[in-house]
């Protein structure tokens, strides 16, 4: 169990450090918690942002320069339209908070709207990016209750999971089930053995 947890933490840290988008078709989504609020940090290249805007407004391609920071509403709308975010069995939307769009590895920070509790269950589906033939998506949860990573594509675009607490309670109930089954089998075997002995 400890080895499994150590391996999970190591892989998670490695992904955290390498989550920055290296090509325009790679987009990373990292869920974090700060001050009792949950955020989604989207990691992508500035080229990806240009492609999103050109898809929304083809006339922008003819412009010589484009200020990416003027289109934060478009980014919020785009990701709300194309990300199905089901947390604790409820659908949630994103609210733009902050961004760093100047560098090659751009980031956009969204607040998960109307989520006032820790994540216990999640289901995330990524759509959009139809202007790419083979986009790839990395979903990373680094919250106190969930540490999980999913690698998605255009065809396999959904991942889901539960918190460590639910997993452990599920494991405890499975353990309890097996103990009860074994004890029941022993009692039945003992009862049949005694009955057989008493019949002689």
C-alpha positions in Angstrom: 0.0 0.0 0.0 2.8 2.4 0.9 4.7 1.5 -2.3 1.6 2.2 -4.3 1.1 5.6 -2.7 4.8 6.5 -3.1 4.6 5.6 -6.8 1.4 7.7 -7.2 3.0 10.7 -5.6 6.2 10.4 -7.7 4.3 10.1 -10.9 2.0 13.0 -9.9 5.0 15.3 -9.2 6.7 14.3 -12.5 3.5 15.2 -14.4 3.2 18.5 -12.4 6.6 19.6 -13.5 6.1 18.5 -17.1 2.5 19.6 -17.5 3.5 22.6 -19.6 2.3 22.3 -23.1 5.1 21.4 -25.5 3.1 21.4 -28.8 0.0 23.2 -29.8 -2.0 20.0 -29.8 -1.2 19.2 -26.2 -3.5 20.8 -23.5 -3.2 20.1 -19.8 -5.9 20.6 -17.1 -4.9 20.7 -13.5 -7.3 20.9 -10.6 -6.1 22.5 -7.4 -7.5 23.9 -4.1 -6.5 27.2 -2.6 -8.3 28.9 0.4 -11.2 26.4 0.3 -11.8 27.1 -3.4 -11.2 24.8 -6.3 -9.5 26.0 -9.5 -8.8 24.6 -12.9 -5.5 25.6 -14.4 -5.4 25.1 -18.2 -1.9 24.7 -19.7 -1.5 25.3 -23.4 0.7 27.1 -25.9 0.0 30.6 -27.1 -0.3 29.0 -30.6 -3.2 26.9 -29.4 -4.9 30.1 -28.2 -4.5 31.7 -31.6 -6.0 28.5 -33.2 -9.0 28.8 -30.9 -9.5 32.4 -31.8 -9.1 31.7 -35.5 -11.7 28.9 -35.3 -14.1 31.3 -33.5 -13.3 34.3 -35.7 -11.7 33.3 -39.0 -11.3 37.0 -40.0 -8.7 37.4 -37.3 -6.2 35.4 -39.3 -5.6 38.4 -41.6 -4.5 40.6 -38.7 -0.8 41.4 -38.4 -0.9 41.4 -34.6 -3.3 40.1 -32.0 -3.5 40.8 -28.3 -4.4 37.5 -26.6 -5.4 39.1 -23.3 -8.3 40.9 -24.9 -10.2 37.7 -25.5 -10.6 36.3 -21.9 -14.4 36.1 -22.3 -13.9 34.0 -25.4 -11.7 31.6 -23.5 -14.1 31.2 -20.7 -17.0 30.6 -23.1 -15.0 28.2 -25.2 -14.0 26.0 -22.2 -17.4 26.1 -20.6 -18.9 25.0 -23.9 -16.5 22.2 -24.5 -15.7 20.8 -21.0 -18.3 18.7 -19.3 -17.4 19.1 -15.6 -19.3 16.8 -13.2 -18.1 17.1 -9.6 -19.8 15.4 -6.7 -22.7 14.4 -9.1 -23.4 18.0 -10.1 -22.4 19.9 -13.3 -20.2 23.0 -12.8 -19.0 25.9 -14.9 -15.8 27.8 -15.0 -15.2 31.5 -14.2 -12.1 33.2 -15.5 -9.7 34.4 -12.8 -6.2 35.0 -14.2 -3.9 34.1 -17.1 -0.4 34.4 -18.4 -0.6 34.5 -22.2 2.7 36.1 -23.1 5.0 33.1 -22.9 5.0 30.0 -25.1 3.6 27.8 -22.3 0.5 29.9 -21.6 -1.8 29.3 -18.6 -5.4 30.2 -17.8 -6.8 29.9 -14.3 -10.5 29.3 -13.8 -12.5 29.1 -10.6 -14.9 26.2 -10.4 -18.2 28.0 -9.9 -20.6 27.0 -7.1 -18.3 24.3 -5.6 -18.1 24.8 -1.9 -16.9 21.4 -0.8 -14.0 19.1 -1.5 -14.2 16.9 -4.5 -15.3 13.3 -3.7 -16.3 12.2 -7.2 -15.5 13.5 -10.6 -16.3 13.0 -14.3 -14.6 15.2 -16.9 -15.1 15.1 -20.7 -13.1 17.2 -23.0 -14.5 18.3 -26.4 -13.7 21.0 -28.9 -10.3 21.5 -30.6 -11.8 20.1 -33.8 -9.3 22.0 -35.8 -6.6 19.4 -34.6 -6.5 16.0 -36.0 -5.0 14.3 -32.9 -5.2 16.6 -29.8 -4.1 15.1 -26.5 -5.3 16.1 -23.1 -3.8 15.5 -19.6 -6.2 15.8 -16.7 -4.4 16.1 -13.3 -6.1 16.3 -9.9 -3.8 17.5 -7.1 -6.3 18.2 -4.3 -6.2 17.0 -0.7 -8.9 14.4 -1.5 -8.0 13.3 -5.0 -4.6 12.6 -6.7 -5.2 11.2 -10.1 -4.1 11.6 -13.7 -5.9 10.8 -16.9 -4.5 10.9 -20.5 -7.3 11.6 -23.0 -7.6 11.9 -26.8 -10.3 13.1 -29.2 -11.9 9.6 -29.2 -11.3 8.6 -25.6 -12.2 12.0 -24.0 -13.7 11.1 -20.7 -12.3 10.1 -17.3 -13.8 9.7 -13.9 -12.8 8.8 -10.3 -13.5 9.0 -6.6 -11.6 10.3 -3.6 -9.2 8.3 -1.5 -11.7 8.3 1.3 -14.4 6.7 -0.8 -11.9 4.2 -2.3 -10.7 3.2 1.2 -14.2 2.9 2.6 -15.0 0.8 -0.5 -12.0 -1.4 0.3 -13.0 -1.7 3.9 -16.5 -2.9 2.9 -14.9 -5.4 0.5 -12.7 -6.7 3.3 -15.7 -6.9 5.6 -17.6 -8.8 3.0 -14.9 -11.4 2.6 -14.4 -11.8 6.4 -18.2 -12.4 6.8 -18.2 -14.9 3.9 -15.3 -16.8 5.3 -16.7 -16.9 8.8 -20.1 -18.0 7.4 -18.4 -20.8 5.5 -16.5 -22.0 8.6 -19.7 -22.0 10.7 -21.6 -24.0 8.0 -18.7 -26.5 7.7 -18.5 -26.8 11.5 -22.3 -27.3 11.8 -22.2 -30.1 9.1 -19.2 -31.7 10.7 -20.9 -31.9 14.1 -24.1 -33.1 12.6 -22.3 -35.9 10.8 -20.4 -36.9 14.0 -23.6 -36.9 16.1 -25.3 -39.2 13.5 -22.8 -42.0 14.2 
